[in-house]
């Protein structure tokens, strides 16, 4: 059963440049979705609409069948989705533990420990961590919120291959073991190969394939 | 994590900004507290002036309304006022009116006395039309302390005491005259009155100054202010008891508790049966109060305007400072929006940060503003008022509720003005700009 879906979603900048044309699709829990496409094709925009960071010009985004605008986009962001960004987006005057605590009342250290951060690292300033560690903190923050959908925008874009592979494994674990719906916007073919469903955005339209094919 | 904890973390971790904000808010707080203290002191001084001077109602004989009769004297005919005089019975009735604080009789130049055992300060021309030389003029009064020159601060009693209604054959003389004759309080002077052709002895009960600077420029002895003095009304009545009937007054000054209530008191006095149908004239006189209170009112207006300007400038400075800092916090705001924090929650965090620092700043500003208020108050008093007014500028705990209301309002306005342009943006736009 789909947890989130888009119905004829249309989005354009300045009324002239249409980014998304009648995009209708569904996302299920327990799966990783990879959205591929060239820069500027609207991958991030689609994630923003799914995450309630913006509203479509036309159409609807439904969470469990209900328009996300009904309870408010802030409510949707707080209770239904969590973001993981390419540039981590951690609050720089806080420690990893405090960043994780932003979204949850649960103790942050066990979540950070599960993602491989030591107690000492969890209490350092986030800017003193490596890129991979910062992304782990961002994922920990997303997981701490205990929501059903993780929206990841180029989560491995700033990471080296080994670290990226580690992050990819964590995301797979989130989908397959924690039964979350993980939607990733990426350029990375390596990451897309790990996805259960691959989607391609071309000229504002979304094409869906069940498996990654590099020639598509 | 609740906004209060986030605000606390921000203040602790961003120490440099916290210290700058603390200093700015301390300066703003000191300015506003200084303004409030001076304004309050001016209000207090105005109230003191009200109590000290009060409003005045003048009861006069109405020379226009009464008939005049011609009387024949040895030297010729003179028209004499034949209307009603102010009697003691009327004065007693007036003194019982609610709102009347006191009354006084002040008859300027009602007694002319030539010095028998003392000399007046000389004038340009020396006239000798009495056996004891030229007389000088004396104001006859029930209470010299309530006479115009003393109330306005022109004269000040430097030794002894004032004339009161119970005194008889007492006088006040100027310090210049006392020094000229080596007279002091307790000494007795004798004066000759040409009108009564008698010599009377008066005890000096007080010496006043304020006549300086006018000596040597006058034509006659009675033109020299230092030769002027005050004697009690009982003496005048006694001196002339066999010549004129002066068991009445022609001019009564009525003091009211509060000038703001003067019209009400005036109406009550006008309605007294003792005054109905009499050829007496009742008028309101706030001249002296106005003279003393106008500079204070001006000071209050000036300080009020200054407080408003300081508030506006403070809000502008604070808004500018917060705007600069919040521009650097767009990423943080975008992150908070992306994890579902509401706009109100984010504004509350920034408000709490500023408010927390402000509370410490306000406390720190108290001793600082106490000093500045006293200095500024002294400067303003010396420049604006006549110098006769005392301004007691001090910090009072009672100022803080009003001050905190102003402070919180300023902070709220500044935080809203500085955060709103960022917070009103779509989270996606903020995050996109960050990328």
Contacts between the chains, C-beta under 8 A, distances in Angstrom:
chain1	res1	chain2	res2	distance
A	44	B	432	7.6
A	45	B	428	7.7
A	48	B	428	4.3
A	48	B	431	8.0
A	51	B	338	7.3
A	53	B	337	7.7
A	53	B	338	6.3
A	53	B	426	6.9
A	53	B	427	4.4
A	53	B	428	4.0
A	53	B	431	6.8
A	54	B	426	5.4
A	54	B	427	7.5
A	54	B	428	4.1
A	74	B	337	7.4
A	74	B	340	5.5
A	74	B	341	7.4
A	74	B	342	5.0
A	74	B	343	7.7
A	75	B	340	7.0
A	76	B	340	7.6
A	77	B	337	7.4
A	77	B	338	6.3
A	77	B	339	6.7
A	77	B	340	3.8
A	77	B	427	7.7
A	78	B	339	6.9
A	78	B	340	2.4
A	78	B	341	7.4
A	79	B	340	6.9
A	82	B	339	7.3
A	83	B	338	5.1
A	83	B	339	7.5
A	85	B	431	7.3
A	85	B	435	7.9
A	86	B	435	7.4
A	87	B	434	7.4
A	87	B	435	6.4
A	89	B	331	7.0
A	89	B	334	7.3
A	89	B	335	4.9
A	89	B	338	7.1
A	89	B	431	7.3
A	89	B	434	7.4
A	90	B	335	7.4
A	91	B	332	5.3
A	91	B	335	5.9
A	91	B	336	7.9
A	92	B	331	7.9
A	92	B	332	7.8
A	93	B	9	6.6
A	93	B	10	6.2
A	93	B	13	4.0
A	93	B	14	5.9
A	94	B	9	6.2
A	94	B	13	7.5
A	98	B	1	7.0
A	98	B	9	6.5
A	101	B	1	4.9
A	102	B	1	5.0
A	102	B	6	7.8
A	102	B	336	7.6
A	102	B	339	5.9
A	103	B	339	5.2
A	103	B	340	7.8
A	141	B	339	7.4
A	145	B	339	6.9
A	145	B	340	8.0
